[in-house]
Amino acid sequence: MDTIDVSNLNRQFLFRASDVGKYKAEVAAAFVEKRVKGVKITPYCGKIQDKDDDYYMQFNIVVCGLDSVEARRWINATLVGLVDPEIVDSLKPLVDGGTEGFKGQAKVILPTITSCIECQLDMHAPRAAVPLCTLATIPRQPQHCIEWAHIIAWEEERKDITLDTDDPEHITWLYQKALARAQEFNIPGVTYSMTQGVVKNIIPAIASTNAIVAAACCNEAFKIATGTNPFLGNPESNNYMMYSGDDSIYTYTFEHQKKDDCPVCGNLAKEVEVDGNRTLQEFVESLAERPEAQLKKPTIRTEEKSLYYQSPPSLEKQTRPNLKKKLNELVSDGEEIAVSDPAFQIDFKFKLVFKK
């Protein structure tokens, strides 16, 4: 759904200044079709979640260049769910690539056979959360001042206006608010570009890294399609390639093991050690920070009862009192719970083990 911004022009090869404001998918498709005769590309401008299973069943290979872990997890769960042991063509190899600054990775996933995105989730560290009390009372970093403007000041002063992070006027307002707060607390470093980066969670991108990882992904797709060489993830090879350009150029491959307790492709509940005296509220909040979970709006239940539902409002109100109760009042030691999040189409199974 992205449109081309001026800031996109320095880190890729498909867009030109005249393309600013147009849909990335449409411009990229037209560029490649013009350059490579005979290629047919159908661009779509919309959410991948809007497509049904039949849409994904028509393809032989899926290549991801997604900029969000949530979207990766969704397509991964979808492709795992498509696999039918009786239908060979239901297994769709997933080629995934990503970059951050001078670092990048490429991997091949054979759904239900090799390690999947969810098995590897703890390699994608969640963004550190800053307590609201820190933002509201004692900011220590320029980022805290920006988050304060983003989360608190906007809600207090402009709550009737939906924040558009692509609107320069909105970003300028946040920048000015953050700068004033930083000056109040003698915190240097707040800039317009930093404000934009924090609010939009922008990850630095470098054209050379993008080109290397894109080439690696295309190479893997070519090998899968033609069988000319063993591909990453085939039963006798490594399935994960890491690239680092921070200090010279270095790449290596390794085998990321499939996890039996993976909530998508495994069949066991993941064991999680918790303090039984902590409240359900604290546990719910911790699910956003846990590398193996990273859930923002979890709904939690056991086999026998519902512990907390985020929606609909009637169920949320009914289960809200449980948030103040201790975990050992709601579940027994070693009991399994199911956790779901509207961003994904899977239930996460956790086995809660109380600390001794």
C-alpha positions as CSV (number, residue, x, y, z in Angstrom):
1,M,0.0,0.0,0.0
2,D,3.1,2.2,0.2
3,T,3.6,5.2,-2.0
4,I,7.0,6.5,-3.1
5,D,8.6,9.2,-0.9
6,V,11.7,11.3,-1.8
7,S,13.5,9.4,1.0
8,N,13.1,6.2,-0.9
9,L,15.1,7.3,-3.9
10,N,18.6,6.9,-2.3
11,R,18.3,3.2,-1.5
12,Q,16.9,1.4,-4.5
13,F,17.0,1.3,-8.3
14,L,13.4,1.2,-9.4
15,F,12.0,4.6,-8.6
16,R,12.8,8.1,-10.0
17,A,11.9,11.6,-8.8
18,S,9.0,11.7,-11.2
19,D,7.5,8.7,-9.4
20,V,7.1,10.4,-6.0
21,G,3.5,9.9,-4.7
22,K,2.8,6.9,-6.9
23,Y,2.2,3.4,-5.6
24,K,5.5,1.5,-5.2
25,A,4.1,-1.8,-6.4
26,E,2.7,-0.3,-9.7
27,V,5.9,1.6,-10.4
28,A,8.2,-1.3,-9.7
29,A,6.1,-3.7,-11.9
30,A,6.1,-1.2,-14.8
31,F,9.9,-0.7,-14.5
32,V,10.8,-4.4,-14.5
33,E,8.3,-5.2,-17.4
34,K,9.9,-2.4,-19.5
35,R,13.5,-3.6,-18.7
36,V,12.9,-7.4,-19.0
37,K,10.8,-8.2,-22.1
38,G,8.4,-11.0,-21.7
39,V,7.9,-10.7,-18.0
40,K,4.4,-10.3,-16.7
41,I,3.9,-8.7,-13.3
42,T,0.5,-8.1,-11.6
43,P,0.8,-5.4,-8.9
44,Y,-1.6,-5.2,-6.0
45,C,-1.9,-2.3,-3.6
46,G,-3.5,-3.7,-0.5
47,K,-2.9,-5.8,2.6
48,I,-1.6,-9.3,2.2
49,Q,-4.1,-10.4,4.8
50,D,-7.0,-9.4,2.5
51,K,-6.2,-12.3,0.1
52,D,-7.7,-15.8,0.8
53,D,-6.1,-19.2,0.7
54,D,-7.1,-19.8,-2.9
55,Y,-5.1,-16.7,-3.9
56,Y,-1.9,-18.1,-2.4
57,M,-2.5,-21.6,-3.7
58,Q,-2.0,-20.4,-7.3
59,F,1.7,-19.7,-6.8
60,N,4.7,-22.0,-6.8
61,I,7.1,-19.8,-4.7
62,V,6.5,-16.9,-2.3
63,V,9.3,-14.3,-1.9
64,C,9.0,-11.8,1.0
65,G,10.6,-8.4,1.2
66,L,8.3,-7.3,4.0
67,D,9.3,-4.5,6.4
68,S,7.3,-5.8,9.4
69,V,7.7,-8.8,11.6
70,E,3.9,-9.0,12.0
71,A,3.4,-9.4,8.3
72,R,6.1,-12.1,8.0
73,R,4.5,-14.0,10.8
74,W,1.1,-13.8,9.1
75,I,2.3,-15.1,5.7
76,N,4.3,-17.8,7.4
77,A,1.3,-19.1,9.3
78,T,-0.8,-18.9,6.2
79,L,1.6,-21.0,4.1
80,V,2.0,-23.6,7.0
81,G,-1.8,-23.8,7.1
82,L,-2.0,-24.5,3.4
83,V,0.0,-27.6,3.5
84,D,-2.0,-30.8,2.9
85,P,0.1,-34.0,3.0
86,E,-2.2,-35.4,0.2
87,I,-1.5,-32.5,-2.2
88,V,2.1,-32.0,-3.2
89,D,1.5,-28.6,-4.7
90,S,0.1,-27.3,-1.4
91,L,3.7,-26.8,-0.1
92,K,4.8,-23.4,-1.1
93,P,8.5,-22.6,-0.4
94,L,8.9,-19.2,1.3
95,V,12.0,-17.1,0.5
96,D,12.5,-14.3,3.0
97,G,14.9,-11.5,3.1
98,G,15.5,-8.4,5.2
99,T,18.0,-5.7,5.9
100,E,19.0,-3.2,8.6
101,G,21.8,-0.8,7.8
102,F,24.8,-2.8,6.8
103,K,23.4,-6.1,8.0
104,G,21.0,-8.5,6.2
105,Q,19.7,-12.0,6.0
106,A,18.1,-14.4,3.5
107,K,16.5,-17.7,4.2
108,V,14.3,-20.4,2.7
109,I,11.5,-22.0,4.6
110,L,9.8,-25.2,3.5
111,P,6.5,-25.0,5.5
112,T,6.1,-27.9,8.1
113,I,9.5,-29.4,7.0
114,T,12.1,-26.8,8.0
115,S,12.3,-24.1,10.7
116,C,9.7,-21.4,10.1
117,I,9.5,-17.7,10.8
118,E,7.9,-18.4,14.2
119,C,10.7,-20.8,15.1
120,Q,13.1,-18.0,14.5
121,L,11.1,-15.2,16.2
122,D,13.5,-14.8,19.1
123,M,16.2,-13.6,16.5
124,H,13.9,-10.6,15.8
125,A,14.2,-8.6,19.1
126,P,11.1,-6.6,19.9
127,R,11.3,-2.9,20.1
128,A,12.1,-1.8,23.7
129,A,9.0,-0.3,25.4
130,V,9.3,2.8,27.5
131,P,7.0,3.0,30.5
132,L,4.4,5.8,30.3
133,C,5.5,7.1,33.7
134,T,9.0,7.7,32.3
135,L,7.6,9.6,29.3
136,A,5.3,11.7,31.5
137,T,7.6,12.6,34.3
138,I,11.3,12.0,33.9
139,P,12.4,11.7,30.2
140,R,16.1,10.9,29.9
141,Q,16.6,10.6,26.2
142,P,15.6,12.6,23.1
143,Q,13.5,9.6,22.0
144,H,11.5,9.8,25.3
145,C,10.5,13.4,24.4
146,I,9.4,12.4,20.9
147,E,7.4,9.4,22.3
148,W,5.8,11.8,24.8
149,A,4.7,14.1,22.0
150,H,3.5,11.2,19.9
151,I,1.6,9.3,22.6
152,I,0.6,11.9,25.3
153,A,0.7,15.4,23.8
154,W,-1.1,14.5,20.6
155,E,-3.9,12.7,22.5
156,E,-4.3,15.7,24.9
157,E,-4.2,18.5,22.3
158,R,-5.2,17.0,18.9
159,K,-7.2,13.8,19.8
160,D,-9.9,14.8,17.2
161,I,-7.3,14.5,14.4
162,T,-6.1,11.1,13.3
163,L,-2.3,11.2,13.3
164,D,-0.8,10.7,9.8
165,T,2.9,9.9,10.0
166,D,3.3,10.7,6.3
167,D,1.9,14.3,6.8
168,P,4.8,16.8,7.1
169,E,2.6,19.1,9.2
170,H,1.8,16.4,11.7
171,I,5.5,15.5,12.0
172,T,6.5,19.1,12.3
173,W,4.0,19.6,15.2
174,L,5.4,16.5,17.0
175,Y,9.0,17.7,16.4
176,Q,8.2,21.2,17.9
177,K,6.5,19.7,20.9
178,A,9.3,17.2,21.5
179,L,12.0,19.9,21.1
180,A,10.3,22.2,23.7
181,R,10.0,19.3,26.1
182,A,13.7,18.4,25.5
183,Q,14.7,21.9,26.2
184,E,12.7,21.9,29.4
185,F,14.7,18.9,30.7
186,N,18.0,20.0,29.1
187,I,18.1,17.0,26.8
188,P,19.9,17.6,23.5
189,G,19.6,15.8,20.2
190,V,15.9,16.1,19.1
191,T,15.8,16.7,15.3
192,Y,13.1,16.5,12.7
193,S,14.6,13.4,11.1
194,M,14.9,11.7,14.5
195,T,11.2,12.6,15.2
196,Q,10.3,11.0,11.8
197,G,12.4,7.9,12.6
198,V,10.9,7.3,16.0
199,V,7.3,7.9,15.1
200,K,7.4,5.8,12.0
201,N,9.9,3.3,13.5
202,I,12.2,3.8,10.5
203,I,15.0,1.3,10.2
204,P,18.1,2.6,8.3
205,A,18.4,1.2,4.8
206,I,21.4,1.2,2.5
207,A,21.3,0.5,-1.2
208,S,24.3,-1.9,-1.3
209,T,22.9,-4.1,1.5
210,N,19.4,-4.1,-0.2
211,A,21.0,-5.1,-3.5
212,I,23.0,-8.0,-2.0
213,V,20.1,-9.4,0.0
214,A,17.7,-9.0,-3.0
215,A,20.2,-10.8,-5.2
216,A,20.4,-13.6,-2.6
217,C,16.6,-14.0,-2.5
218,C,16.4,-14.0,-6.3
219,N,19.2,-16.6,-6.5
220,E,17.3,-18.9,-4.0
221,A,14.0,-18.5,-5.9
222,F,15.9,-19.3,-9.2
223,K,17.4,-22.5,-7.7
224,I,14.1,-23.7,-6.3
225,A,12.3,-23.1,-9.6
226,T,15.0,-24.7,-11.9
227,G,16.7,-27.3,-9.7
228,T,20.0,-26.2,-11.1
229,N,21.7,-26.2,-7.6
230,P,20.8,-27.1,-4.1
231,F,18.9,-24.2,-2.4
232,L,19.0,-23.0,1.2
233,G,16.8,-25.2,3.3
234,N,17.0,-28.4,1.3
235,P,17.1,-31.4,3.6
236,E,20.9,-31.7,3.4
237,S,22.0,-28.0,3.8
238,N,21.8,-24.9,6.0
239,N,18.7,-22.8,5.7
240,Y,19.7,-19.3,6.9
241,M,22.2,-16.8,5.4
242,M,23.5,-13.8,7.4
243,Y,25.3,-10.9,5.8
244,S,27.4,-8.3,7.6
245,G,29.0,-5.2,6.0
246,D,29.8,-3.4,9.2
247,D,33.5,-4.3,9.2
248,S,34.5,-5.5,5.7
249,I,32.2,-8.0,4.1
250,Y,31.2,-11.3,5.7
251,T,28.6,-13.9,5.1
252,Y,27.9,-17.2,6.6
253,T,25.1,-19.8,6.6
254,F,23.8,-22.1,9.4
255,E,20.9,-24.4,10.1
256,H,18.2,-22.9,12.2
257,Q,16.6,-25.8,13.9
258,K,12.9,-26.5,13.7
259,K,11.3,-26.1,17.2
260,D,8.9,-28.8,18.6
261,D,7.2,-26.1,20.6
262,C,6.8,-23.7,17.7
263,P,3.2,-22.4,17.9
264,V,2.9,-22.6,14.1
265,C,4.7,-25.7,12.9
266,G,5.3,-27.5,16.2
267,N,3.0,-29.7,18.3
268,L,4.2,-28.9,21.8
269,A,3.4,-26.0,24.2
270,K,6.3,-23.7,24.8
271,E,7.4,-23.8,28.5
272,V,7.5,-20.4,30.1
273,E,8.8,-19.7,33.6
274,V,6.7,-17.1,35.4
275,D,6.3,-15.7,38.9
276,G,3.0,-17.1,40.2
277,N,2.6,-14.0,42.4
278,R,2.6,-11.6,39.4
279,T,-0.8,-10.4,38.2
280,L,-2.4,-11.4,35.0
281,Q,-2.1,-7.8,33.9
282,E,1.7,-8.0,34.3
283,F,1.8,-11.2,32.4
284,V,-0.3,-9.8,29.5
285,E,2.1,-6.8,29.3
286,S,5.2,-9.0,29.3
287,L,3.9,-10.9,26.2
288,A,4.7,-7.8,24.1
289,E,8.4,-7.9,25.3
290,R,9.0,-11.6,25.2
291,P,11.2,-12.4,22.2
292,E,9.3,-15.7,21.6
293,A,5.9,-14.0,21.7
294,Q,5.8,-10.3,20.8
295,L,2.0,-10.1,21.1
296,K,0.4,-6.7,21.4
297,K,-3.3,-7.5,22.1
298,P,-3.3,-11.0,23.6
299,T,-6.5,-12.9,24.5
300,I,-5.8,-15.7,27.1
301,R,-7.7,-18.8,28.0
302,T,-7.2,-22.3,29.4
303,E,-9.0,-25.4,28.4
304,E,-11.6,-24.8,31.1
305,K,-12.1,-21.0,31.3
306,S,-11.4,-17.6,29.7
307,L,-8.8,-15.5,31.6
308,Y,-8.9,-12.3,29.5
309,Y,-10.4,-11.3,26.2
310,Q,-9.4,-8.1,24.4
311,S,-12.7,-8.1,22.4
312,P,-15.6,-8.0,22.0
313,P,-16.3,-5.2,24.6
314,S,-18.8,-7.4,26.5
315,L,-16.2,-10.2,27.0
316,E,-13.5,-7.7,27.8
317,K,-15.6,-6.2,30.6
318,Q,-16.5,-9.6,31.9
319,T,-12.9,-10.8,32.1
320,R,-11.3,-7.5,33.2
321,P,-11.4,-8.3,36.9
322,N,-9.0,-11.2,36.3
323,L,-6.3,-8.8,35.4
324,K,-5.8,-7.8,39.0
325,K,-5.6,-11.5,40.2
326,K,-2.4,-13.4,40.7
327,L,-1.4,-16.0,38.1
328,N,-1.4,-18.7,40.8
329,E,-5.1,-17.9,41.5
330,L,-6.1,-18.4,37.9
331,V,-3.9,-21.3,36.7
332,S,-2.1,-24.2,38.2
333,D,1.6,-24.9,38.0
334,G,2.4,-26.6,34.6
335,E,-1.0,-25.8,33.1
336,E,-1.3,-24.9,29.4
337,I,-2.8,-21.7,28.2
338,A,-3.8,-20.6,24.7
339,V,-2.9,-17.0,23.7
340,S,-4.2,-15.4,20.5
341,D,-3.7,-12.0,18.9
342,P,-5.9,-10.4,16.2
343,A,-2.8,-9.6,14.1
344,F,-2.2,-13.4,13.6
345,Q,-4.3,-16.3,12.6
346,I,-2.8,-18.7,15.1
347,D,-3.1,-19.7,18.8
348,F,0.1,-19.7,20.8
349,K,0.4,-22.5,23.3
350,F,2.3,-21.8,26.5
351,K,2.9,-24.1,29.5
352,L,3.2,-21.9,32.6
353,V,5.8,-23.1,35.1
354,F,6.0,-21.2,38.4
355,K,9.3,-20.1,39.7
356,K,10.3,-22.0,42.9
